[in-house]
Amino acid sequence: MVQIMLSGAILMFVNSLMKDDLKLDLFEGICIVILQLIGFDILISV
């Protein structure tokens, strides 16, 4: 359940980042990677 909620939150964040130009730049890509690492850390530690 936590994994589904976390992946949904990450997808909503990515959608909000891409609204301006519909492309991913370096900063947005780094943000996604950091969010994924935090998500994996939360899932492993639970």
Number of C-alpha atoms within 10 A of each C-alpha: 5 11 12 8 10 18 14 12 13 16 13 11 15 16 12 11 19 13 10 9 8 10 9 15 11 8 10 15 13 12 15 18 12 12 17 15 12 13 17 13 11 13 12 8 7 6
